[in-house]
Amino acid sequence: MQVFQATETHDGITLHFQLTRMEDSLFAWVGTPSSTTGPSLDPTSASPSSSAPTGRLLGLSVAMPTKYDRAAVSTILLPASSADDPNEKLARRLATKHGIQVFVALDLAGAGEGELVLRLAERRLAAFVKEMLVPKSEAGAAGAGLEAATNGVERMAIDAGR
């Protein structure tokens, strides 16, 4: 299992990313600072009402490739609070492109300018997924370009043994 975390700020918009890659699937969560603070659920916390980064899972979709169609099949597992849920579309695009099962949870509430934030989150998530899934040898010059594009991004990658 491999866990990748990043925080980026573009034009005053801060986005947090967490990707968890398992053997044949990927779980991707994207949120804003307003979606990552709340009551701490950590039992070791000194005060149960203290604010700590927690993240929220307000919507969740999954998509997986099929041998019967070029496009991946997808479904909503946990409906988002809004009627227009982008999770399913993004999960379907990523699963179709990379040929693995993909879970997507976007929590961009309170980020302002919704469509702009959504497009930014989708573009950066696609770049991080590509960086995580495509080996450096196959990425070639594209990998070097991504490294230059993400220079200065706060990142943390964790590899866990099986």
Residue pairs with C-beta under 8 A, 6 or more apart in sequence:
1 20
1 21
1 22
1 159
1 160
1 162
2 20
2 21
2 132
2 157
2 158
2 159
2 160
3 18
3 19
3 20
3 21
3 157
3 158
3 159
3 160
4 17
4 18
4 19
4 20
4 21
4 128
4 132
4 155
4 156
4 157
4 158
5 16
5 17
5 18
5 19
5 155
5 156
5 157
5 158
6 16
6 17
6 128
6 150
6 153
6 154
6 155
6 156
7 14
7 15
7 16
7 17
7 153
7 154
7 155
8 14
8 15
8 17
8 124
8 153
8 154
9 15
10 120
13 32
13 111
13 112
13 113
13 116
13 117
13 120
14 32
14 33
15 30
15 31
15 32
15 108
15 111
15 117
15 120
15 121
15 124
16 30
16 31
16 32
16 33
16 36
16 55
17 28
17 29
17 30
17 124
17 125
17 128
18 28
18 29
18 55
19 26
19 27
19 28
19 29
19 125
19 128
19 129
19 132
20 26
20 27
20 28
21 132
21 133
24 100
24 101
25 100
25 101
25 102
25 103
26 94
26 98
26 100
26 101
26 102
26 103
26 129
26 132
26 133
27 102
27 103
27 105
28 94
28 102
28 103
28 104
28 105
28 125
28 128
28 129
29 55
29 57
29 105
29 106
29 107
30 105
30 106
30 107
30 108
30 121
30 125
31 55
31 56
31 106
31 107
31 108
32 107
32 108
32 109
32 110
32 111
32 117
34 109
34 110
34 111
35 55
35 56
35 58
35 107
35 108
35 109
35 110
36 53
36 54
36 55
36 56
37 51
37 52
37 53
37 54
38 51
38 52
38 54
38 56
39 48
39 49
39 50
39 51
39 54
40 47
40 48
40 50
40 51
40 52
40 54
41 54
42 52
45 52
55 107
56 107
57 78
57 105
57 107
58 78
58 80
58 81
58 105
58 107
58 109
59 76
59 78
59 79
59 80
59 81
59 85
59 87
59 105
59 106
59 107
60 76
60 77
60 78
60 87
60 103
60 104
60 105
61 74
61 75
61 76
61 77
61 85
61 87
61 88
61 90
61 91
61 103
61 104
61 105
62 74
62 75
62 77
62 91
62 101
62 102
62 103
62 104
63 72
63 73
63 74
63 75
63 88
63 91
63 92
63 94
63 95
63 96
63 101
63 102
63 104
64 72
64 73
64 74
64 95
64 100
64 101
64 102
65 72
65 95
65 96
65 99
65 100
65 101
66 72
66 73
70 96
71 92
71 96
72 91
72 92
72 95
72 96
72 102
73 92
74 88
74 89
74 91
74 92
74 95
75 88
76 85
76 87
76 88
77 103
78 105
79 85
80 87
80 106
81 109
86 106
86 118
86 122
87 104
87 105
87 106
88 104
90 104
90 106
90 122
90 125
91 102
91 103
91 104
93 126
94 102
94 104
94 125
94 126
94 129
95 101
95 102
98 129
98 130
98 133
100 133
102 129
106 118
106 121
108 114
108 117
108 118
108 121
111 117
127 146
127 149
127 150
130 139
130 142
130 146
131 139
131 143
131 146
131 150
134 142
134 143
136 143
139 146
